[in-house]
Amino acid sequence: MRSFFNRFYRMLFCRGGYGVHSPFAFDLITAVIEERRVYYCYETLEGIRRQLRQEKRKISYGADRSTLRKILRKEGFSLQGYRLLFRLTNYFRPQQTLVIGSGLGLTPLYVTAYSGKTTCLVFEPEPSLAVIARNVVGKYAHAPIHVYDKIFDGSELLGKVDFIVWRNISSASSGDEARQTDHSFAFFEQLLPYVTEKSLLVVGDIYASSAKKQLWKKICAHPAVSVTFDLYSFGLVFFNSKLYRQRYKNIFM
């Protein structure tokens, strides 16, 4: 119930750049986050998403077997979330993108759809999902996308990255929220050597659990972070020291 009222409040009072004085933040909110234009690539990408959601076959997923539809619901983003990822990359035009968690190949397809000249590295620690992701990007990608079936450690990067999509991960016990938060925050700090002042980090599901809420608070307070946007489903993190340190709350629908 609290989640419903939180979202409802934001819909009423945290939209349209209301009360935002920064030109950078106002333009990002009105021209990207809340932009509703239907782009040329949506139909193709959403057709691929529908195909995956209609797959009835089961694959190994951790210690169990599950359908692609159920896996995508857990590992992927919502339709509006994927559209936002496309709009962000279309706006910032990253040259090298890092994706943590493949979303069965959908995530890298959306973040590279704006250009065939960008490069995307995908790290998917679940081998069965990495196989599906390779098949999907091999069939549909028009930009170089490399899928690794491992946890990101930086060894494959040749330089800095402009855009990072991170589905929050933790190897700690699901019942130990403090350990989950600490492990995920350590992973966030592991990403910092690869970002520049032009980089954008997108963190998924920042309100999905208490551990993720605490992680988001710690990320916002980190001295390397300048501006953050709390979109409820997503967190956007900027590292540009020339921007005034600020925390924005908004919601996209």
TINU-786359 format. One line per field, with one value per residue (C-alpha): x negated, y negated, z negated; residue number from 1. Coordinates in steps of 0.2 Angstrom, whole numbers, plus 5000, padded with zeros to 4 digits. Each point is the difference from the previous one (the first is absolute). Layout:
c1 = (X,...)
c2 = (Y,...)
c3 = (Z,...)
seq = (NUM,...)
***
This chain:
c1 = (5000,4986,4992,5016,5002,4981,5003,5016,4992,4986,5012,5008,4986,4983,5003,4997,4985,5010,4988,4984,4988,4986,5001,4991,5013,5015,4995,4997,5017,5011,4990,4995,5008,5018,4998,5014,4996,5001,4983,4997,4991,5014,5010,4985,4994,5017,5003,4984,5006,5017,4992,4990,5015,5010,4986,5007,4984,4991,4982,4988,5001,4989,5006,5016,5008,5011,5008,4993,5015,4998,4981,5002,5013,4986,4984,5007,5008,5017,5005,4999,4984,4992,5007,4991,4984,5001,5004,4986,4987,5008,4998,4982,4993,4988,4985,4998,5014,4998,5015,5001,5013,5006,5019,4999,4992,5013,4990,4985,5012,5009,4985,4991,5015,4996,4984,4991,4983,5001,4993,5008,4993,5012,4996,5012,4994,5014,4994,5017,5006,4983,5004,5017,4993,4987,5013,5011,4986,4993,5016,5006,4985,4994,4986,4985,5007,4989,5008,4989,5007,4991,5001,4992,4982,4994,4988,5009,5001,4988,5003,5014,5018,5013,5016,5003,5016,5000,5013,4996,4991,4994,4992,5005,5014,5017,5004,4985,5004,4985,4989,5009,4999,4981,4996,5010,4992,4983,5005,5005,4983,4992,5008,4993,4983,5008,5012,4996,5008,5011,5006,5017,5005,5017,5005,5015,5014,4993,5016,5002,4994,4993,4982,5002,5008,4984,4989,5008,4997,4982,4997,5008,4989,4984,4987,4998,5018,5006,5018,5013,5018,5011,5013,5007,4997,4983,4986,4990,4982,4989,4981,4998,4991,5005,5018,5007,5003,5018,5013,5015,5016,5011,5011,5003,5015)
c2 = (5000,4988,5004,4995,4983,4997,5002,4990,4986,4999,5001,4984,4990,5006,4999,4988,4993,4991,4990,5005,4986,5009,4999,5017,5008,4991,5005,5018,5002,4991,5006,5018,5007,4994,5000,5010,5000,5017,5003,5010,5015,5003,5011,5012,5001,5003,5014,5008,4998,5008,5015,5003,4998,5012,5014,5014,5011,5001,4998,5002,4985,5001,5016,5001,5000,4986,4993,4985,4990,5002,4997,4984,4994,5001,4996,4987,4983,4994,4994,4982,5004,5007,4985,4988,5009,4997,4982,4997,5008,4991,4983,5003,5010,5011,5008,5015,5007,5012,5011,5011,5013,5004,4999,5015,4989,4986,4988,4998,5000,4985,4990,5002,4997,4982,5003,5014,4992,5003,5015,5009,5012,5012,5010,5013,5012,5013,5011,5005,4982,4995,5013,4993,4982,5005,5008,4985,4987,5011,5000,4982,4988,4987,4994,5010,5009,5012,5011,5008,5014,4993,4987,4983,4998,4987,5011,4999,4981,4990,4983,4990,5002,4987,5009,5014,5010,5010,5012,5000,5017,5007,5017,4998,5010,4993,4999,4990,4982,4992,5012,4997,4981,5001,5013,4989,4984,5008,5005,4982,4994,5013,4991,4982,5002,5002,4985,4982,4984,5003,5017,5005,5015,5007,5010,5011,5004,4988,5002,5019,5005,4992,5005,4991,4984,5000,5002,4986,4988,5005,4997,4983,4995,5006,4986,5005,4997,4983,5001,5014,5002,5012,5006,5013,5015,4993,4990,4989,4995,4987,4997,4983,4989,4984,5004,4993,5015,5003,5014,5000,5010,5003,5014,5006,5009)
c3 = (5000,4996,5017,5008,4992,5003,5018,5000,4991,5013,5014,4993,4994,5007,5019,5014,4993,4986,4988,5010,5003,5008,5020,5001,4988,5007,5018,4995,4991,5014,5015,4995,4985,5003,5019,5008,5019,5008,5007,5016,4991,4988,5011,5004,4982,4993,5013,4993,4982,5004,5008,4985,4989,5010,4999,4990,4999,4983,4997,4985,4989,4985,4991,5009,5017,5006,5016,5009,4996,4981,5001,5010,4987,4987,5010,5013,4999,5003,5017,4994,4992,5016,5010,4987,5002,5019,4998,4988,5012,5014,4990,4994,5014,4991,5009,4988,4990,4985,4996,4984,5002,5018,4998,5013,5012,5000,4990,5012,5015,4992,4995,5017,5011,5002,5010,5009,4995,4981,4991,4986,4987,4991,4985,4995,4986,5003,5015,5006,5002,5008,5014,5003,5000,5013,5011,4999,5003,5014,5009,4997,4996,5012,4988,4993,4984,4990,4987,4987,4988,4985,4986,5005,4995,5012,5009,5017,5000,5011,4992,4992,5003,5003,4995,4988,4997,4983,4994,4982,4995,4984,4995,4982,4992,5005,4981,4996,5006,4992,5010,5016,4998,4996,5014,5013,4994,5002,5018,5003,4994,5012,5015,4995,5008,5017,5000,5005,4997,5015,4994,4995,4989,5000,4985,5001,4987,4987,4989,5003,4982,4984,5006,5016,4992,4989,5014,5010,4985,4998,5019,4999,4985,5009,5003,5018,5004,5005,5006,4997,5007,4990,5012,4988,5012,5005,4993,5011,4994,5007,4996,5007,4987,5010,4996,4983,4988,5000,4997,5011,4998,5016,5007,5017,5006)
seq = (1,2,3,4,5,6,7,8,9,10,11,12,13,14,15,16,17,18,19,20,21,22,23,24,25,26,27,28,29,30,31,32,33,34,35,36,37,38,39,40,41,42,43,44,45,46,47,48,49,50,51,52,53,54,55,56,57,58,59,60,61,62,63,64,65,66,67,68,69,70,71,72,73,74,75,76,77,78,79,80,81,82,83,84,85,86,87,88,89,90,91,92,93,94,95,96,97,98,99,100,101,102,103,104,105,106,107,108,109,110,111,112,113,114,115,116,117,118,119,120,121,122,123,124,125,126,127,128,129,130,131,132,133,134,135,136,137,138,139,140,141,142,143,144,145,146,147,148,149,150,151,152,153,154,155,156,157,158,159,160,161,162,163,164,165,166,167,168,169,170,171,172,173,174,175,176,177,178,179,180,181,182,183,184,185,186,187,188,189,190,191,192,193,194,195,196,197,198,199,200,201,202,203,204,205,206,207,208,209,210,211,212,213,214,215,216,217,218,219,220,221,222,223,224,225,226,227,228,229,230,231,232,233,234,235,236,237,238,239,240,241,242,243,244,245,246,247,248,249,250,251,252,253)
***
